Amino acid sequence: MTDTTGAPSGNRATSVVAPRPAGSVASRVTGTVRVVGAGLLGASIGHALRAKGVDVVLADMSPAQLRLAIDYGAGRAESPDDRPSLIVVAVPPDVTAAVIETELARYPEAVVTDVASVKLEPFRTLQQRGVDLTRYIGSHPLAGRERGGAISARADLFIGRPWVVCRDEETRPADLALVEALALDVGAMPVEMTPEEHDRSVALISHVPQVVASLLAGRFATAEDGALRLAGQGVRDTTRIAASAPELWVQILGANAGPVVEILDELAADLQEVSAALRAPEEPGARRVVAETIRQGNDGVERLPGKHGQNRRFEQLIVMVDDTAGQLGRLFGDLGALGVNVEDFRLEHSPGAQFGLAELSVDPAALHGAIAGLQEHGWRIAGTTND
Amino acid sequence: MTDTTGAPSGNRATSVVAPRPAGSVASRVTGTVRVVGAGLLGASIGHALRAKGVDVVLADMSPAQLRLAIDYGAGRAESPDDRPSLIVVAVPPDVTAAVIETELARYPEAVVTDVASVKLEPFRTLQQRGVDLTRYIGSHPLAGRERGGAISARADLFIGRPWVVCRDEETRPADLALVEALALDVGAMPVEMTPEEHDRSVALISHVPQVVASLLAGRFATAEDGALRLAGQGVRDTTRIAASAPELWVQILGANAGPVVEILDELAADLQEVSAALRAPEEPGARRVVAETIRQGNDGVERLPGKHGQNRRFEQLIVMVDDTAGQLGRLFGDLGALGVNVEDFRLEHSPGAQFGLAELSVDPAALHGAIAGLQEHGWRIAGTTND
C-alpha cells in the first residue's frame, strides 16, 4: 500500500496512512470549502474538515436537511460573500452533472469535485453539454453507512478508506493537489484512476455484488419460515448489503450499466455451467467444474484486502474504540506519534454496542512497540491475529 | 421461536432456548455416546457432552486425529465392552451412509444419528441397500467454523443453533427423544423436518449462497490489483464464505444437486432479466425491474432471523464474553437462572480478539431485569440495540 500521507518527514516507513490527529494539526486544504448536498457523505466531509479548522459552507435543496446538518456542526450556511476554493458536490447521482455545471459557472475561481459512485457518466454528460471541465476533477470516496442522512454523518467515516480521484490531461497540478488534500484531511487514501478504470472497478467490487446479494436475498421474500429458521451467519453476511436503498441503486446501476452488464452476463453463464455439472454429477469432469468453482472462489477471496487477504504478511492488532466520532482520529493520531505505519484498517462494530474493534494491519517488526505505546496512551488492546 | 428446552417447569415464558449451564446440571442423554469421526463436529459434540458428565467414546479412521481429540479431552478411546445407547456419525458426506450401516449392524441396541449436511441421499442409499432404518434418525446441526479438525473443536459450537432432526413413521418416540436430548445437551435447538424439507431449506440458505459467493469471489482471482484495492466491508461480507474447503463442498453440492440446481437456474434467469433491463435502461419498465430486484432483496433480508430480521419486536442486548469455551455456557446458565427467555442469539467475533460480543434478543419487558441481573453476575453489558 502506498504511503499517502504526504508527511513532511519524508520517512515512508514511519508515517501512517491516516492523517495527523483531528484538531491537533492544521488542514492541508486552504480556503473555504463549499459542500453541496448535506446528506451522509456531504455532512461527514463537513464534520471531518471542521475538526481540522476548515471553514465549511453547506448547501442543500432541502432546508430541513440543511438546518439539521448545521445544527449538528457540519458547517455554516452560505453567504453572498463566499469565495470557496473547493466545492464538493455530494448530491444523488441523477442530479450530479447538473449541480457540477451550476457550481462551475457560479464560482469561476473554484475547483469542483463530486463524490458520486459512478465517474464516466457525469463526465460525458458535461462534455456533451460543452461545459469547460478544466476546473472539474471527479472523485469517489469508498465509504458509507447502512443509514443515510445528515443525522448519520460522522467525522471518521472516511478514515482508512480509498478515495478515487479522476484526473485528466487538462487537470492543473494545483487543482489536483487540492482534491487530494481534501481526501487526506478527512483521513482517506487518495487513489488515482481514469473514470473508465474506476467504473469497471466498482462494477466488480460493489455494483455486481449488490445485484447478486439482492437477487439471493430476494428468494427469501417468498421462502417458507422453516427454511429461514436454519439461516446462520454465512448467509446473513452474504446478503447483508441487500438491505440497501432501491432508489439510490436504480440510479447507480443505470449510470454504470455497461460494465455491470458485462459481469452479470459472465456470472449468469458461470451459474449455468455449475448447474449443468450438478444436473449430471457423475459425468466425467462434472465434479471438477464444481471443485474449480469453489477453489477459484478461495483464490479470489484471498486477494481482497483486509484480514482474509493481501495483508497476510502483516500482523493484525485489534484495539477497542469507543463509539464516538473522535476516537478513531485520536487512535490514528497516537499511531502516527508512535511512528507506526498502518497498512490496512477495518472496524468491526455491532450496532448499538458502545464500542467497536479496530483491526489494524502493521508490520510484524512494529507490533510489540505499537502494543506497548498504545497501552501507554490508554488504549485497550483486544488481541492480535496471526495466522 | 418455539420453546425447545423441554424444561420440566412447563413455563414457556421464563425458560431459555439454550440448556441449563454446562457442568452444573445432569445431562439429558443417558448411557454412553459413541462419536464416529473426531473432526470439528464430532470432537465439539464430545467436548459439550463431557462437560455434562456424559461418557463419550471417540472413533476415527485417522489414528492421529483420534489421539489429538482424546488429548484435548473430547472423549475416550473405544473398548470392546462399550454398549453405547447413542451413536453419532460425524464423517464426510461421501462415507456417511456406509458408516451408518456399519454402526447399526455392530451395535444392535443403539440409536444411530448422523450430522451430515444433506439428509435425503444417505437415507435413500441405505433404503436401497435394504438396511433396516428403524433405529436410524438423521440429523443436522447448523453449526461450523471456518477452520476444521479436532484442534478447532469447541464445547460451545452448537449453542443457540438449530439442530434439524428427521424422524419418519417408523421412528420410536424414545429414540427420537434421545437424539433431541443430544441436541439440547450441547445447547442446540431441535427442529423437526422431513429429509426433503431439510434439503430444500439448506439448498436455499446455505448451498446456493455458497455457490454464488464462490462464483462472485472467483472473478477477483483474475481481477486487476487496482480494482481490488477499492473493496470494502460490503463485498468482503458478501464473499466471506467463498473461503470454504472445495473437497467438502463438492460432496455437499453433489449430494443435494436437485434442490440446488432448481434455485441456481432461477437465479441465472433473474440475473439475465436484470442484465437485459440494464442493457436498455431507458426502455419502459427497465428501471422498475432494477428497483424491484433491490426492493425484493430488502424484503428477503428482513425475513432472516437475527438482528436484521424477524426479531424486530425484541430488544437486542450485547454482552462481552471472553473467548473461552465455557463462557457462553455460563452466560446462558445465568440467563436461565434469571428467567430470561433468549429469542435469538448471535456471536460477533474477531479472530484473534480475546473476547466477542454476544447479541441476545430478549423481550422488551425483560430487558432491564436482564441487564441488572447479568451485571450482578459480573457480566459486562456492551450495549443494547433498539431501532
Interface residues (C-beta under 8 A of the other chain):
Chain A: M1 L142 A143 R161 P162 V164 V191 M193 E197 R200 S201 V202 L204 I205 S206 V208 P209 Q210 V211 V212 A213 S214 L215 L216 A217 G218 R219 F220 A221 A223 E224 G226 A227 L228 R229 L230 A231 G232 Q233 G234 V235 R236 D237 T238 T239 R240 I241 A242 A243 S244 A245 P246 E247 W249 V250 L253 G254 A257 V260 V261 I263 L264 D265 E266 L267 A268 D270 L271 Q272 V274 S275 L278 R279 P281 R287 V290 A291 T293 I294 R295 Q296 G297 N298 D299 G300 V301 E302 R303 L304 P305 G306 K307 H308 Q310 Q316 I318 R346 E348 S350 P351 G352 A353 Q354 F355 L357 E359 A382 G383 T384 T385 N386 D387
Chain B: M1 L142 A143 R161 P162 V164 V191 M193 E197 R200 S201 V202 L204 I205 S206 V208 P209 Q210 V211 V212 A213 S214 L215 L216 A217 G218 R219 F220 A221 A223 E224 G226 A227 L228 R229 L230 A231 G232 Q233 G234 V235 R236 D237 T238 T239 R240 I241 A242 A243 S244 A245 P246 E247 W249 V250 L253 G254 A257 V260 V261 I263 L264 D265 E266 L267 A268 D270 L271 Q272 V274 S275 L278 R279 P281 R287 V290 A291 T293 I294 R295 Q296 G297 N298 D299 G300 V301 E302 R303 L304 P305 G306 K307 H308 Q310 Q316 I318 R346 E348 S350 P351 G352 A353 Q354 F355 L357 E359 A382 G383 T384 T385 N386 D387
